[in-house]
Amino acid sequence: MNMAKTIERFEDLDVWKLAIESANTIYDVTSVGKFSQDYILRDQITRAAVSIFSNIAEGFERDGNKEFCNFLSIAKGSCGEARAQAMFARNRGYISDAEYSLIAEKLAQTNKQTSGFRNYLRKTDLKGRKFS
């Protein structure tokens, strides 16, 4: 008997929930102090953070695992982009070491979960809702 939970909405995905947490953390630290005044970097890191959960959602809604895997790859790229920008922000003194560590850890967890989920989708015999 298959005990796996059926995921019917992207909002049910743990990786999507973690991506939302990551984005909220980034929005919190970019809305205060010197970071809030560096419009270019603030906008770039928040766009990258939004891209993560957005690509997970968009890939899910495509209903096919091959397309979903592609969108998960894009989400992974956005994780790396946001992590690099957070490191730059720390180097500029916009965020503390503790804030950077929190962001970097959340993004690393998101990236790891995204990779694991993508690997699962690549190996499963289930090919997505549009192939049902």
N, C-alpha and C positions, 0 to 999 in steps of 0.2 A: 504494500500500500504506500502510495506517495504522500508523504506528510508535508511536502513543500507548500508554502503559502502562495496562493495565486495573487500576483500583483496586477491590479486592474487600473491603477492610476499612478502617474509618476510621483504624486505626493506620498505614495506608500513606500517609495524606495528610500532605504536608509542613506544611501549615498547622496540622494537629492537633499534630504534633511540636513546632512552634514555640510553640504555645499551652501545651503541657506545660512547655517550657523557661521560658516567662514565669512560669507559676505556681510552678515550683520556685524561681526567683529571688525572687519575692515571699515565698514561705514562708521562704526563707533570711534575708531582711532583717527579717522581722516576728517572728522567733523569738528575737531578742536585744535587749538594751538597753531603752530607754524604750518602743520600739515594742511589745515583747512585753507591756508592762504596760498599754497602752491597749487594753483588751479590745474595746471597741466598734469602733474604727478597724481594729484588727488583724483582727477577725472579718469586718468588711465588705469589706476589700480582698482577703482570702483567698477569701471567697465569690465576689467578682467574678472573681477569677482562675480559680477552679474552674469558674465558669459558662462561661467562654470555651471551654475544651476540651470541656466537657460538652455544650454546645449544638452544637458541630461534630459530635460523636459521635452525639447524638440525631438531628440532622437527617439525617445519613448513613443511619442505620438506618431512617428513615421511607421510604426507597426511592423517593421522588419528588422531582424537582428543585424543584418549586414549594415544597413544604414545607421542603426543604433550604435554599433561599434564605431563607426566613423565619427558620430557626434560625441561619443565618449572620448575618443582620441583628441578631439578639439577641446573638450572640457579639461583633459589632462594638460594640454598646452597652456590653457588659461591659468591653471593652477601654478605652473612653473612661472608664467609671466607675473602673476600677482606676488609670488614668493620673492622673485628677483626685485620687484619694485618695492616690496616691504623692506628688503635688505638695504636698498638704496636710501629709503626713507630713514632707516635707522642710522645709516652712515651720515646722513645730513642732519641728524639730531631732531628729526620730526617725531620719532617715537622712541620709547625706551627699549632697552634690551629685553625687558620682561614682555612688553607689548609685541615686539618682534618675535620673540619665542612663542608666544601664544598664537600669533597669526601663522607663523611658519609651521607649527605643529598641526594646527587645524588644516592647513593646506596640504601638508604631507599626508595626513590621514585621509583627506578627501582624494588625493591623488592615488594613494594605495587602494582605497576601496573602489575607485573608478577603474583602476587596472584589473583588480580582481573580478569585478563585475563584467568587464569587457572580455576577459579571458574565459569566464563562464559562458557568456553568450556565444563566443566563437566555437566552443566545444559541444554545446548542447544540441540535441537533435531537434529541439523546438526552434522554429525559425521565425516566430513572430506571428502576431494576430492576422496580418494580411495574407499569410500562407496557410491559415487554419482551414 
